[in-house]
Amino acid sequence: MVCYNKDCKGNKFDLNKFVDSSTCFISEKTYNGKPIKVLEHPGLWNGSMADWLTIFVEVPLITFNPVKELNDLLRKEHQPKN
């Protein structure tokens, strides 16, 4: 995701204005090794931004290597360079 936090005149957006606090969703997670369901309120950075113009930009894989679980650290992109 690419996010520009200034308008065309260089003024910073008030990002709190773009959170829709009336929405929510249920996600499945684990807690103490047991599956649970969690009620989540979307924020700015989880893809639930309200009233934003959204454009998806494809970037080379080397520029985007998220770590969402422990095994992601085993990928070659996250290993020390020799």
PDB file of N, CA, C and O in Angstrom:
ATOM      1  N   MET A   1       0.855  -1.165   0.000  1.00  0.00           N
ATOM      2  CA  MET A   1       0.000   0.000   0.000  1.00  0.00           C
ATOM      3  C   MET A   1       0.902   1.228   0.000  1.00  0.00           C
ATOM      4  O   MET A   1       1.890   1.283   0.732  1.00  0.00           O
ATOM      5  N   VAL A   2       0.566   2.181  -0.800  1.00  0.00           N
ATOM      6  CA  VAL A   2       1.282   3.449  -0.843  1.00  0.00           C
ATOM      7  C   VAL A   2       0.333   4.502  -0.306  1.00  0.00           C
ATOM      8  O   VAL A   2      -0.803   4.615  -0.767  1.00  0.00           O
ATOM      9  N   CYS A   3       0.790   5.265   0.656  1.00  0.00           N
ATOM     10  CA  CYS A   3      -0.071   6.281   1.257  1.00  0.00           C
ATOM     11  C   CYS A   3       0.666   7.610   1.252  1.00  0.00           C
ATOM     12  O   CYS A   3       1.768   7.723   1.789  1.00  0.00           O
ATOM     13  N   TYR A   4       0.065   8.588   0.657  1.00  0.00           N
ATOM     14  CA  TYR A   4       0.642   9.926   0.666  1.00  0.00           C
ATOM     15  C   TYR A   4      -0.138  10.729   1.691  1.00  0.00           C
ATOM     16  O   TYR A   4      -1.361  10.833   1.600  1.00  0.00           O
ATOM     17  N   ASN A   5       0.560  11.299   2.668  1.00  0.00           N
ATOM     18  CA  ASN A   5      -0.150  11.943   3.767  1.00  0.00           C
ATOM     19  C   ASN A   5      -0.230  13.468   3.643  1.00  0.00           C
ATOM     20  O   ASN A   5      -0.506  14.162   4.622  1.00  0.00           O
ATOM     21  N   LYS A   6       0.013  13.982   2.432  1.00  0.00           N
ATOM     22  CA  LYS A   6      -0.126  15.422   2.196  1.00  0.00           C
ATOM     23  C   LYS A   6      -0.980  15.646   0.950  1.00  0.00           C
ATOM     24  O   LYS A   6      -1.020  14.815   0.042  1.00  0.00           O
ATOM     25  N   ASP A   7      -1.649  16.771   0.932  1.00  0.00           N
ATOM     26  CA  ASP A   7      -2.444  17.092  -0.253  1.00  0.00           C
ATOM     27  C   ASP A   7      -1.551  17.719  -1.327  1.00  0.00           C
ATOM     28  O   ASP A   7      -0.338  17.823  -1.146  1.00  0.00           O
ATOM     29  N   CYS A   8      -2.150  18.131  -2.438  1.00  0.00           N
ATOM     30  CA  CYS A   8      -1.370  18.658  -3.560  1.00  0.00           C
ATOM     31  C   CYS A   8      -0.672  19.975  -3.239  1.00  0.00           C
ATOM     32  O   CYS A   8       0.213  20.401  -3.981  1.00  0.00           O
ATOM     33  N   LYS A   9      -1.059  20.625  -2.144  1.00  0.00           N
ATOM     34  CA  LYS A   9      -0.413  21.877  -1.733  1.00  0.00           C
ATOM     35  C   LYS A   9       0.626  21.656  -0.630  1.00  0.00           C
ATOM     36  O   LYS A   9       1.223  22.612  -0.134  1.00  0.00           O
ATOM     37  N   GLY A  10       0.840  20.383  -0.247  1.00  0.00           N
ATOM     38  CA  GLY A  10       1.826  20.080   0.778  1.00  0.00           C
ATOM     39  C   GLY A  10       1.300  20.118   2.201  1.00  0.00           C
ATOM     40  O   GLY A  10       2.070  19.962   3.148  1.00  0.00           O
ATOM     41  N   ASN A  11      -0.014  20.323   2.367  1.00  0.00           N
ATOM     42  CA  ASN A  11      -0.614  20.327   3.708  1.00  0.00           C
ATOM     43  C   ASN A  11      -0.863  18.901   4.170  1.00  0.00           C
ATOM     44  O   ASN A  11      -1.344  18.071   3.398  1.00  0.00           O
ATOM     45  N   LYS A  12      -0.537  18.612   5.424  1.00  0.00           N
ATOM     46  CA  LYS A  12      -0.760  17.263   5.957  1.00  0.00           C
ATOM     47  C   LYS A  12      -2.251  17.000   6.130  1.00  0.00           C
ATOM     48  O   LYS A  12      -2.998  17.866   6.586  1.00  0.00           O
ATOM     49  N   PHE A  13      -2.677  15.781   5.756  1.00  0.00           N
ATOM     50  CA  PHE A  13      -4.047  15.354   6.005  1.00  0.00           C
ATOM     51  C   PHE A  13      -4.206  15.056   7.495  1.00  0.00           C
ATOM     52  O   PHE A  13      -3.262  14.593   8.136  1.00  0.00           O
ATOM     53  N   ASP A  14      -5.384  15.315   8.047  1.00  0.00           N
ATOM     54  CA  ASP A  14      -5.719  14.858   9.389  1.00  0.00           C
ATOM     55  C   ASP A  14      -6.255  13.440   9.216  1.00  0.00           C
ATOM     56  O   ASP A  14      -7.434  13.255   8.915  1.00  0.00           O
ATOM     57  N   LEU A  15      -5.398  12.444   9.403  1.00  0.00           N
ATOM     58  CA  LEU A  15      -5.774  11.060   9.111  1.00  0.00           C
ATOM     59  C   LEU A  15      -6.893  10.546   9.998  1.00  0.00           C
ATOM     60  O   LEU A  15      -7.577   9.593   9.626  1.00  0.00           O
ATOM     61  N   ASN A  16      -7.098  11.148  11.159  1.00  0.00           N
ATOM     62  CA  ASN A  16      -8.197  10.715  12.028  1.00  0.00           C
ATOM     63  C   ASN A  16      -9.561  10.952  11.386  1.00  0.00           C
ATOM     64  O   ASN A  16     -10.537  10.297  11.752  1.00  0.00           O
ATOM     65  N   LYS A  17      -9.638  11.862  10.452  1.00  0.00           N
ATOM     66  CA  LYS A  17     -10.913  12.128   9.766  1.00  0.00           C
ATOM     67  C   LYS A  17     -11.320  10.992   8.839  1.00  0.00           C
ATOM     68  O   LYS A  17     -12.467  10.940   8.394  1.00  0.00           O
ATOM     69  N   PHE A  18     -10.405  10.086   8.544  1.00  0.00           N
ATOM     70  CA  PHE A  18     -10.683   9.024   7.589  1.00  0.00           C
ATOM     71  C   PHE A  18     -11.002   7.685   8.233  1.00  0.00           C
ATOM     72  O   PHE A  18     -11.149   6.686   7.529  1.00  0.00           O
ATOM     73  N   VAL A  19     -11.111   7.643   9.548  1.00  0.00           N
ATOM     74  CA  VAL A  19     -11.475   6.412  10.244  1.00  0.00           C
ATOM     75  C   VAL A  19     -12.989   6.370  10.383  1.00  0.00           C
ATOM     76  O   VAL A  19     -13.595   7.325  10.868  1.00  0.00           O
ATOM     77  N   ASP A  20     -13.597   5.278   9.965  1.00  0.00           N
ATOM     78  CA  ASP A  20     -15.041   5.104  10.109  1.00  0.00           C
ATOM     79  C   ASP A  20     -15.287   4.256  11.356  1.00  0.00           C
ATOM     80  O   ASP A  20     -15.240   3.027  11.294  1.00  0.00           O
ATOM     81  N   SER A  21     -15.548   4.910  12.480  1.00  0.00           N
ATOM     82  CA  SER A  21     -15.702   4.198  13.755  1.00  0.00           C
ATOM     83  C   SER A  21     -17.015   3.427  13.850  1.00  0.00           C
ATOM     84  O   SER A  21     -17.222   2.690  14.814  1.00  0.00           O
ATOM     85  N   SER A  22     -17.905   3.583  12.871  1.00  0.00           N
ATOM     86  CA  SER A  22     -19.177   2.848  12.917  1.00  0.00           C
ATOM     87  C   SER A  22     -19.059   1.462  12.282  1.00  0.00           C
ATOM     88  O   SER A  22     -20.014   0.686  12.324  1.00  0.00           O
ATOM     89  N   THR A  23     -17.908   1.139  11.697  1.00  0.00           N
ATOM     90  CA  THR A  23     -17.749  -0.165  11.062  1.00  0.00           C
ATOM     91  C   THR A  23     -16.919  -1.089  11.939  1.00  0.00           C
ATOM     92  O   THR A  23     -16.143  -0.639  12.782  1.00  0.00           O
ATOM     93  N   CYS A  24     -17.093  -2.380  11.730  1.00  0.00           N
ATOM     94  CA  CYS A  24     -16.303  -3.376  12.445  1.00  0.00           C
ATOM     95  C   CYS A  24     -16.362  -4.685  11.653  1.00  0.00           C
ATOM     96  O   CYS A  24     -17.178  -4.837  10.744  1.00  0.00           O
ATOM     97  N   PHE A  25     -15.493  -5.614  12.009  1.00  0.00           N
ATOM     98  CA  PHE A  25     -15.522  -6.926  11.387  1.00  0.00           C
ATOM     99  C   PHE A  25     -15.036  -7.952  12.392  1.00  0.00           C
ATOM    100  O   PHE A  25     -14.398  -7.604  13.386  1.00  0.00           O
ATOM    101  N   ILE A  26     -15.337  -9.211  12.135  1.00  0.00           N
ATOM    102  CA  ILE A  26     -14.913 -10.297  13.017  1.00  0.00           C
ATOM    103  C   ILE A  26     -13.782 -11.041  12.338  1.00  0.00           C
ATOM    104  O   ILE A  26     -13.898 -11.457  11.185  1.00  0.00           O
ATOM    105  N   SER A  27     -12.685 -11.206  13.062  1.00  0.00           N
ATOM    106  CA  SER A  27     -11.553 -11.956  12.523  1.00  0.00           C
ATOM    107  C   SER A  27     -11.269 -13.140  13.435  1.00  0.00           C
ATOM    108  O   SER A  27     -11.662 -13.157  14.602  1.00  0.00           O
ATOM    109  N   GLU A  28     -10.584 -14.120  12.883  1.00  0.00           N
ATOM    110  CA  GLU A  28     -10.219 -15.302  13.664  1.00  0.00           C
ATOM    111  C   GLU A  28      -8.742 -15.222  13.996  1.00  0.00           C
ATOM    112  O   GLU A  28      -7.908 -15.016  13.114  1.00  0.00           O
ATOM    113  N   LYS A  29      -8.421 -15.388  15.278  1.00  0.00           N
ATOM    114  CA  LYS A  29      -7.053 -15.347  15.772  1.00  0.00           C
ATOM    115  C   LYS A  29      -6.860 -16.501  16.739  1.00  0.00           C
ATOM    116  O   LYS A  29      -7.778 -17.289  16.969  1.00  0.00           O
ATOM    117  N   THR A  30      -5.670 -16.598  17.301  1.00  0.00           N
ATOM    118  CA  THR A  30      -5.443 -17.573  18.359  1.00  0.00           C
ATOM    119  C   THR A  30      -4.996 -16.845  19.608  1.00  0.00           C
ATOM    120  O   THR A  30      -4.305 -15.829  19.540  1.00  0.00           O
ATOM    121  N   TYR A  31      -5.401 -17.379  20.753  1.00  0.00           N
ATOM    122  CA  TYR A  31      -5.013 -16.836  22.046  1.00  0.00           C
ATOM    123  C   TYR A  31      -4.705 -18.011  22.953  1.00  0.00           C
ATOM    124  O   TYR A  31      -5.548 -18.878  23.187  1.00  0.00           O
ATOM    125  N   ASN A  32      -3.485 -18.023  23.458  1.00  0.00           N
ATOM    126  CA  ASN A  32      -3.026 -19.163  24.269  1.00  0.00           C
ATOM    127  C   ASN A  32      -3.207 -20.481  23.529  1.00  0.00           C
ATOM    128  O   ASN A  32      -3.552 -21.500  24.127  1.00  0.00           O
ATOM    129  N   GLY A  33      -2.969 -20.449  22.216  1.00  0.00           N
ATOM    130  CA  GLY A  33      -3.043 -21.654  21.405  1.00  0.00           C
ATOM    131  C   GLY A  33      -4.448 -22.090  21.023  1.00  0.00           C
ATOM    132  O   GLY A  33      -4.612 -23.122  20.371  1.00  0.00           O
ATOM    133  N   LYS A  34      -5.455 -21.338  21.408  1.00  0.00           N
ATOM    134  CA  LYS A  34      -6.843 -21.706  21.088  1.00  0.00           C
ATOM    135  C   LYS A  34      -7.420 -20.697  20.098  1.00  0.00           C
ATOM    136  O   LYS A  34      -7.165 -19.499  20.213  1.00  0.00           O
ATOM    137  N   PRO A  35      -8.202 -21.181  19.119  1.00  0.00           N
ATOM    138  CA  PRO A  35      -8.822 -20.246  18.170  1.00  0.00           C
ATOM    139  C   PRO A  35      -9.903 -19.411  18.850  1.00  0.00           C
ATOM    140  O   PRO A  35     -10.698 -19.921  19.640  1.00  0.00           O
ATOM    141  N   ILE A  36      -9.916 -18.125  18.529  1.00  0.00           N
ATOM    142  CA  ILE A  36     -10.942 -17.221  19.056  1.00  0.00           C
ATOM    143  C   ILE A  36     -11.425 -16.321  17.920  1.00  0.00           C
ATOM    144  O   ILE A  36     -10.762 -16.186  16.892  1.00  0.00           O
ATOM    145  N   LYS A  37     -12.578 -15.717  18.123  1.00  0.00           N
ATOM    146  CA  LYS A  37     -13.086 -14.710  17.198  1.00  0.00           C
ATOM    147  C   LYS A  37     -12.969 -13.356  17.886  1.00  0.00           C
ATOM    148  O   LYS A  37     -13.282 -13.218  19.069  1.00  0.00           O
ATOM    149  N   VAL A  38     -12.515 -12.359  17.129  1.00  0.00           N
ATOM    150  CA  VAL A  38     -12.248 -11.044  17.688  1.00  0.00           C
ATOM    151  C   VAL A  38     -13.013  -9.991  16.900  1.00  0.00           C
ATOM    152  O   VAL A  38     -12.993  -9.998  15.669  1.00  0.00           O
ATOM    153  N   LEU A  39     -13.681  -9.092  17.597  1.00  0.00           N
ATOM    154  CA  LEU A  39     -14.350  -7.965  16.969  1.00  0.00           C
ATOM    155  C   LEU A  39     -13.315  -6.851  16.800  1.00  0.00           C
ATOM    156  O   LEU A  39     -12.745  -6.378  17.783  1.00  0.00           O
ATOM    157  N   GLU A  40     -13.075  -6.437  15.567  1.00  0.00           N
ATOM    158  CA  GLU A  40     -12.064  -5.414  15.294  1.00  0.00           C
ATOM    159  C   GLU A  40     -12.711  -4.202  14.642  1.00  0.00           C
ATOM    160  O   GLU A  40     -13.618  -4.317  13.817  1.00  0.00           O
ATOM    161  N   HIS A  41     -12.223  -3.058  15.034  1.00  0.00           N
ATOM    162  CA  HIS A  41     -12.622  -1.802  14.396  1.00  0.00           C
ATOM    163  C   HIS A  41     -11.517  -1.418  13.428  1.00  0.00           C
ATOM    164  O   HIS A  41     -10.355  -1.329  13.826  1.00  0.00           O
ATOM    165  N   PRO A  42     -11.855  -1.189  12.169  1.00  0.00           N
ATOM    166  CA  PRO A  42     -10.820  -0.870  11.192  1.00  0.00           C
ATOM    167  C   PRO A  42     -10.152   0.463  11.494  1.00  0.00           C
ATOM    168  O   PRO A  42     -10.789   1.421  11.932  1.00  0.00           O
ATOM    169  N   GLY A  43      -8.854   0.491  11.248  1.00  0.00           N
ATOM    170  CA  GLY A  43      -8.080   1.718  11.394  1.00  0.00           C
ATOM    171  C   GLY A  43      -7.520   2.114  10.044  1.00  0.00           C
ATOM    172  O   GLY A  43      -7.942   1.598   9.009  1.00  0.00           O
ATOM    173  N   LEU A  44      -6.585   3.015  10.060  1.00  0.00           N
ATOM    174  CA  LEU A  44      -6.035   3.519   8.803  1.00  0.00           C
ATOM    175  C   LEU A  44      -5.210   2.491   8.061  1.00  0.00           C
ATOM    176  O   LEU A  44      -5.195   2.503   6.830  1.00  0.00           O
ATOM    177  N   TRP A  45      -4.521   1.600   8.762  1.00  0.00           N
ATOM    178  CA  TRP A  45      -3.475   0.818   8.105  1.00  0.00           C
ATOM    179  C   TRP A  45      -3.869  -0.618   7.818  1.00  0.00           C
ATOM    180  O   TRP A  45      -3.002  -1.395   7.418  1.00  0.00           O
ATOM    181  N   ASN A  46      -5.087  -1.012   7.989  1.00  0.00           N
ATOM    182  CA  ASN A  46      -5.444  -2.393   7.698  1.00  0.00           C
ATOM    183  C   ASN A  46      -6.368  -2.518   6.487  1.00  0.00           C
ATOM    184  O   ASN A  46      -7.099  -3.502   6.366  1.00  0.00           O
ATOM    185  N   GLY A  47      -6.342  -1.561   5.619  1.00  0.00           N
ATOM    186  CA  GLY A  47      -7.118  -1.654   4.384  1.00  0.00           C
ATOM    187  C   GLY A  47      -8.555  -1.211   4.511  1.00  0.00           C
ATOM    188  O   GLY A  47      -9.338  -1.416   3.583  1.00  0.00           O
ATOM    189  N   SER A  48      -8.931  -0.612   5.620  1.00  0.00           N
ATOM    190  CA  SER A  48     -10.321  -0.190   5.809  1.00  0.00           C
ATOM    191  C   SER A  48     -10.420   1.310   5.986  1.00  0.00           C
ATOM    192  O   SER A  48     -11.097   1.786   6.898  1.00  0.00           O
ATOM    193  N   MET A  49      -9.771   2.041   5.147  1.00  0.00           N
ATOM    194  CA  MET A  49      -9.773   3.498   5.245  1.00  0.00           C
ATOM    195  C   MET A  49     -11.027   4.048   4.580  1.00  0.00           C
ATOM    196  O   MET A  49     -11.326   3.730   3.428  1.00  0.00           O
ATOM    197  N   ALA A  50     -11.743   4.863   5.308  1.00  0.00           N
ATOM    198  CA  ALA A  50     -13.003   5.397   4.801  1.00  0.00           C
ATOM    199  C   ALA A  50     -12.761   6.650   3.966  1.00  0.00           C
ATOM    200  O   ALA A  50     -11.925   7.484   4.313  1.00  0.00           O
ATOM    201  N   ASP A  51     -13.482   6.774   2.889  1.00  0.00           N
ATOM    202  CA  ASP A  51     -13.491   7.965   2.040  1.00  0.00           C
ATOM    203  C   ASP A  51     -12.130   8.291   1.428  1.00  0.00           C
ATOM    204  O   ASP A  51     -11.835   9.458   1.174  1.00  0.00           O
ATOM    205  N   TRP A  52     -11.307   7.286   1.190  1.00  0.00           N
ATOM    206  CA  TRP A  52     -10.031   7.501   0.514  1.00  0.00           C
ATOM    207  C   TRP A  52     -10.166   7.087  -0.934  1.00  0.00           C
ATOM    208  O   TRP A  52     -10.913   6.164  -1.257  1.00  0.00           O
ATOM    209  N   LEU A  53      -9.457   7.755  -1.792  1.00  0.00           N
ATOM    210  CA  LEU A  53      -9.305   7.295  -3.167  1.00  0.00           C
ATOM    211  C   LEU A  53      -8.180   6.276  -3.127  1.00  0.00           C
ATOM    212  O   LEU A  53      -7.070   6.600  -2.705  1.00  0.00           O
ATOM    213  N   THR A  54      -8.445   5.070  -3.553  1.00  0.00           N
ATOM    214  CA  THR A  54      -7.462   3.998  -3.431  1.00  0.00           C
ATOM    215  C   THR A  54      -6.994   3.551  -4.803  1.00  0.00           C
ATOM    216  O   THR A  54      -7.798   3.257  -5.687  1.00  0.00           O
ATOM    217  N   ILE A  55      -5.698   3.507  -4.963  1.00  0.00           N
ATOM    218  CA  ILE A  55      -5.084   3.002  -6.180  1.00  0.00           C
ATOM    219  C   ILE A  55      -4.078   1.945  -5.762  1.00  0.00           C
ATOM    220  O   ILE A  55      -3.223   2.202  -4.915  1.00  0.00           O
ATOM    221  N   PHE A  56      -4.171   0.757  -6.349  1.00  0.00           N
ATOM    222  CA  PHE A  56      -3.218  -0.298  -6.023  1.00  0.00           C
ATOM    223  C   PHE A  56      -2.025  -0.184  -6.949  1.00  0.00           C
ATOM    224  O   PHE A  56      -2.172  -0.043  -8.163  1.00  0.00           O
ATOM    225  N   VAL A  57      -0.849  -0.248  -6.361  1.00  0.00           N
ATOM    226  CA  VAL A  57       0.393  -0.093  -7.102  1.00  0.00           C
ATOM    227  C   VAL A  57       1.193  -1.378  -6.949  1.00  0.00           C
ATOM    228  O   VAL A  57       1.480  -1.806  -5.831  1.00  0.00           O
ATOM    229  N   GLU A  58       1.551  -1.990  -8.065  1.00  0.00           N
ATOM    230  CA  GLU A  58       2.369  -3.195  -8.009  1.00  0.00           C
ATOM    231  C   GLU A  58       3.833  -2.794  -7.871  1.00  0.00           C
ATOM    232  O   GLU A  58       4.342  -1.978  -8.640  1.00  0.00           O
ATOM    233  N   VAL A  59       4.501  -3.377  -6.883  1.00  0.00           N
ATOM    234  CA  VAL A  59       5.918  -3.085  -6.657  1.00  0.00           C
ATOM    235  C   VAL A  59       6.701  -4.388  -6.735  1.00  0.00           C
ATOM    236  O   VAL A  59       6.136  -5.462  -6.524  1.00  0.00           O
ATOM    237  N   PRO A  60       7.991  -4.308  -7.034  1.00  0.00           N
ATOM    238  CA  PRO A  60       8.792  -5.531  -7.063  1.00  0.00           C
ATOM    239  C   PRO A  60       8.792  -6.207  -5.687  1.00  0.00           C
ATOM    240  O   PRO A  60       8.815  -5.526  -4.662  1.00  0.00           O
ATOM    241  N   LEU A  61       8.768  -7.526  -5.666  1.00  0.00           N
ATOM    242  CA  LEU A  61       8.709  -8.269  -4.417  1.00  0.00           C
ATOM    243  C   LEU A  61       9.843  -7.892  -3.472  1.00  0.00           C
ATOM    244  O   LEU A  61       9.662  -7.910  -2.254  1.00  0.00           O
ATOM    245  N   ILE A  62      10.987  -7.555  -4.006  1.00  0.00           N
ATOM    246  CA  ILE A  62      12.130  -7.233  -3.156  1.00  0.00           C
ATOM    247  C   ILE A  62      11.881  -5.987  -2.297  1.00  0.00           C
ATOM    248  O   ILE A  62      12.522  -5.820  -1.259  1.00  0.00           O
ATOM    249  N   THR A  63      10.963  -5.119  -2.714  1.00  0.00           N
ATOM    250  CA  THR A  63      10.679  -3.904  -1.943  1.00  0.00           C
ATOM    251  C   THR A  63       9.603  -4.120  -0.890  1.00  0.00           C
ATOM    252  O   THR A  63       9.364  -3.243  -0.060  1.00  0.00           O
ATOM    253  N   PHE A  64       8.953  -5.276  -0.915  1.00  0.00           N
ATOM    254  CA  PHE A  64       7.868  -5.536   0.030  1.00  0.00           C
ATOM    255  C   PHE A  64       8.006  -6.941   0.566  1.00  0.00           C
ATOM    256  O   PHE A  64       7.665  -7.903  -0.122  1.00  0.00           O
ATOM    257  N   ASN A  65       8.495  -7.072   1.772  1.00  0.00           N
ATOM    258  CA  ASN A  65       8.679  -8.376   2.400  1.00  0.00           C
ATOM    259  C   ASN A  65       8.117  -8.362   3.812  1.00  0.00           C
ATOM    260  O   ASN A  65       8.871  -8.294   4.783  1.00  0.00           O
ATOM    261  N   PRO A  66       6.799  -8.427   3.931  1.00  0.00           N
ATOM    262  CA  PRO A  66       6.200  -8.334   5.262  1.00  0.00           C
ATOM    263  C   PRO A  66       6.520  -9.556   6.114  1.00  0.00           C
ATOM    264  O   PRO A  66       6.741 -10.654   5.603  1.00  0.00           O
ATOM    265  N   VAL A  67       6.538  -9.337   7.413  1.00  0.00           N
ATOM    266  CA  VAL A  67       6.703 -10.422   8.378  1.00  0.00           C
ATOM    267  C   VAL A  67       5.410 -10.470   9.175  1.00  0.00           C
ATOM    268  O   VAL A  67       5.139  -9.598  10.001  1.00  0.00           O
ATOM    269  N   LYS A  68       4.617 -11.501   8.915  1.00  0.00           N
ATOM    270  CA  LYS A  68       3.353 -11.644   9.628  1.00  0.00           C
ATOM    271  C   LYS A  68       3.367 -12.837  10.572  1.00  0.00           C
ATOM    272  O   LYS A  68       2.520 -12.943  11.459  1.00  0.00           O
ATOM    273  N   GLU A  69       4.311 -13.719  10.384  1.00  0.00           N
ATOM    274  CA  GLU A  69       4.451 -14.853  11.298  1.00  0.00           C
ATOM    275  C   GLU A  69       5.925 -15.238  11.359  1.00  0.00           C
ATOM    276  O   GLU A  69       6.721 -14.830  10.514  1.00  0.00           O
ATOM    277  N   LEU A  70       6.273 -16.019  12.358  1.00  0.00           N
ATOM    278  CA  LEU A  70       7.664 -16.364  12.624  1.00  0.00           C
ATOM    279  C   LEU A  70       8.367 -16.969  11.413  1.00  0.00           C
ATOM    280  O   LEU A  70       9.517 -16.627  11.137  1.00  0.00           O
ATOM    281  N   ASN A  71       7.703 -17.850  10.696  1.00  0.00           N
ATOM    282  CA  ASN A  71       8.333 -18.515   9.552  1.00  0.00           C
ATOM    283  C   ASN A  71       8.686 -17.550   8.419  1.00  0.00           C
ATOM    284  O   ASN A  71       9.535 -17.867   7.586  1.00  0.00           O
ATOM    285  N   ASP A  72       8.049 -16.383   8.375  1.00  0.00           N
ATOM    286  CA  ASP A  72       8.397 -15.389   7.362  1.00  0.00           C
ATOM    287  C   ASP A  72       9.847 -14.934   7.507  1.00  0.00           C
ATOM    288  O   ASP A  72      10.476 -14.547   6.522  1.00  0.00           O
ATOM    289  N   LEU A  73      10.377 -14.980   8.724  1.00  0.00           N
ATOM    290  CA  LEU A  73      11.768 -14.573   8.957  1.00  0.00           C
ATOM    291  C   LEU A  73      12.769 -15.548   8.350  1.00  0.00           C
ATOM    292  O   LEU A  73      13.947 -15.217   8.212  1.00  0.00           O
ATOM    293  N   LEU A  74      12.319 -16.738   7.988  1.00  0.00           N
ATOM    294  CA  LEU A  74      13.205 -17.735   7.392  1.00  0.00           C
ATOM    295  C   LEU A  74      13.413 -17.520   5.899  1.00  0.00           C
ATOM    296  O   LEU A  74      14.307 -18.126   5.308  1.00  0.00           O
ATOM    297  N   ARG A  75      12.606 -16.673   5.285  1.00  0.00           N
ATOM    298  CA  ARG A  75      12.773 -16.409   3.856  1.00  0.00           C
ATOM    299  C   ARG A  75      14.120 -15.755   3.599  1.00  0.00           C
ATOM    300  O   ARG A  75      14.641 -15.035   4.451  1.00  0.00           O
ATOM    301  N   LYS A  76      14.680 -16.005   2.428  1.00  0.00           N
ATOM    302  CA  LYS A  76      16.018 -15.489   2.097  1.00  0.00           C
ATOM    303  C   LYS A  76      16.089 -13.971   2.170  1.00  0.00           C
ATOM    304  O   LYS A  76      17.147 -13.418   2.469  1.00  0.00           O
ATOM    305  N   GLU A  77      14.974 -13.287   1.902  1.00  0.00           N
ATOM    306  CA  GLU A  77      14.975 -11.827   1.943  1.00  0.00           C
ATOM    307  C   GLU A  77      15.253 -11.282   3.341  1.00  0.00           C
ATOM    308  O   GLU A  77      15.687 -10.140   3.488  1.00  0.00           O
ATOM    309  N   HIS A  78      15.005 -12.096   4.368  1.00  0.00           N
ATOM    310  CA  HIS A  78      15.201 -11.646   5.749  1.00  0.00           C
ATOM    311  C   HIS A  78      16.484 -12.215   6.383  1.00  0.00           C
ATOM    312  O   HIS A  78      16.720 -12.037   7.579  1.00  0.00           O
ATOM    313  N   GLN A  79      17.293 -12.885   5.589  1.00  0.00           N
ATOM    314  CA  GLN A  79      18.533 -13.443   6.112  1.00  0.00           C
ATOM    315  C   GLN A  79      19.661 -12.431   5.959  1.00  0.00           C
ATOM    316  O   GLN A  79      19.642 -11.619   5.034  1.00  0.00           O
ATOM    317  N   PRO A  80      20.655 -12.473   6.869  1.00  0.00           N
ATOM    318  CA  PRO A  80      21.784 -11.542   6.760  1.00  0.00           C
ATOM    319  C   PRO A  80      22.543 -11.766   5.452  1.00  0.00           C
ATOM    320  O   PRO A  80      22.680 -12.889   4.969  1.00  0.00           O
ATOM    321  N   LYS A  81      23.018 -10.684   4.916  1.00  0.00           N
ATOM    322  CA  LYS A  81      23.811 -10.780   3.680  1.00  0.00           C
ATOM    323  C   LYS A  81      25.262 -11.086   4.058  1.00  0.00           C
ATOM    324  O   LYS A  81      25.776 -10.529   5.028  1.00  0.00           O
ATOM    325  N   ASN A  82      25.929 -11.965   3.302  1.00  0.00           N
ATOM    326  CA  ASN A  82      27.319 -12.328   3.592  1.00  0.00           C
ATOM    327  C   ASN A  82      28.289 -11.322   3.040  1.00  0.00           C
ATOM    328  O   ASN A  82      29.499 -11.479   3.198  1.00  0.00           O
TER     329      ASN A  82
END
